[in-house]
Each structure stands twice: as structure tokens, then as C-alpha cells.
Amino acid sequence: MAYLFSSDKPKEPVDSSFENEPFVKPTDMFYTSKIIVAPSTIRRSAHGVTYEWSDAFYCWCSLEGREQQAGMFSISGAEDKTPQSSGGLREVTVKQILAREWHGDIHTFVWIDGDLYDVDGAAEHREHGKTHHWEMRVRRAADMAQIPERFRLQPPVPAPDAPVWGESKGVLGWYESGSTAT
């Protein structure tokens, strides 16, 4: 390494990174709710199909959609909504999640207010304007208030040192994008 003047001495590198600074929650709409996300892997065997949950994470997001309305049970009003002797009714698009950072896929489960939801379709990366974010639709898979207490699933508790989705510096998840994550 050459120096401009011979009297110059090497200096210690200046740590200019902000990695160690504590997270300060922004005041924008993407940080209005904190949910528990549990990615999973699907396993097929001779005994059927099961999901194996991986570690759980917290995720900062905005919950939108049909949150304040009664759930729908069909997309078209012309569809038959009467219960059958097998199967059952399933709510359609009851919530929409908007998040700055998302690492899940269609096999991801989400816990919102104690109820279990599954992701309905692939997450969409919205890259318009300065609001780069992920958009997912979720359906309620289990309303825990309707299940006897001894059979209720408990939400997984993320590890204390697990990263929180939405608190990473400039990461949007799944792939690196040209976004500024502002």
C-alpha cells in the first residue's frame, strides 16, 4: 500500500457500518402488525402427506383485506354454499399481508391473533414506486376459538435470537432486488 506522504502511518479501519445499531420501528404502514411465521416443508410418504414446520420467526407487516368483515365461503355468489356430507366450507381470502421482508413460500403457516392461517398462492413482489414490498393472501386454516381447548394448537415461539423479518438492513427476502427498501 502506498501513502501520499512518507510520514503517513496506517490507520485503523473506520467502522462505518450500522449493523450493531438497535432496530427502530418505522412509522409506515408496513410496521403496524407483528405476526408469527412458520415456514414448513411438505413430506410425502406411504402414510400420506404431512407438513414439517421449521423454526418460527416474527414478521413486521400490514394486515389488510377482509379483516373487519365476515369471511366469504365462495368467490362467486352463484356457487353452492350449502354444507355437504363430507369436506366443509373454507373461507376465501380473509386477510392480506403486506411486508417489507418475506422468506416464505406457499407452504408457510402464519399465526395471527392466535388463529392459524396458510398462505394462499405464491407471494408477489411489488416493485412500484418507493413502496417495494411483498404481498401475500392467507386463509384461516383453524379458528382456535372453535376447537376444544385440549386439541388447540399453540403458536410456535420464535427463538430469542431469531431474526425478525422486516428488521434486516436492506433485505427484502427470496432474492436480492434493486430496491432501496425504504
Order of alpha helices (4+ residues) and beta strands (2+ residues): beta-beta-beta-beta-beta-beta-beta-beta-beta
